[in-house]
Amino acid sequence: MQGMQRALSAYGQAAETLAPLRQIVLLYDGAIRRIKEARQAIELRRVNERHTAIEKAGAIVDALHAALDHERGGEIAMQLDRIYTYVSFRLQRVNLDNDPAICDELVARLSELRASWAQIADVSGAASQPGRLPATPGRAVDAGTTVTI
């Protein structure tokens, strides 16, 4: 229980101090890390660990997906919607097929997206206000939104 409280406190502090674009990059980092954990669990034949890692990666992708603003995000939001839907489907296939190749595919795909968001954050100087997470232009998620990574 104490560990959970410390984690929530750390996430709250990050939401208050990190620029929104950096928060997005960290969410991608978390999803990628969990998928890599799932791949390792497949290799070690640890079904429960694989399942847990995939569920956590899925929660992150679902949060990114839910935060899309289709009204203001335009074509970018539509493309991200398709990508997040595809990634969610493929995450389910990892649990069904126990296939490490799917993990590799998803890590590559999410790493490309992560690199794009990191580049945007670097170019913009990540000057946005801490505490708000824009998923697409003009859209933000409250800092109180919890995503386990």
C-alpha angles and dihedrals in degrees: 000000000000090000091055091051091050091049093050090048091051092048090049091051091048091052090051097046107030122081112247095247090053088052090057091050089051091051089054089048089054094049092047092048092051093049090051088051089052091051091052090048089053090053091049092044092239102149097178093051091048091050093048093048092049092048090053093047089049092052090055093048090046090053092050089047094049091051094060115120106210094183096058101020095068118179093351091058091048092051093047089048090057093045094048091048090051093046091050091051092048091049088058089051090056090062093043099044102027086220119161090194089069089054090052091050093050094046089053093047095046091044089058091051091045091052090051093051091046090052091050090049091050094047093047092043086235086267096159121118115275116243099044122086116205110203093179131002110299096009127104137179119217116256088239092068108115124215119171111223 
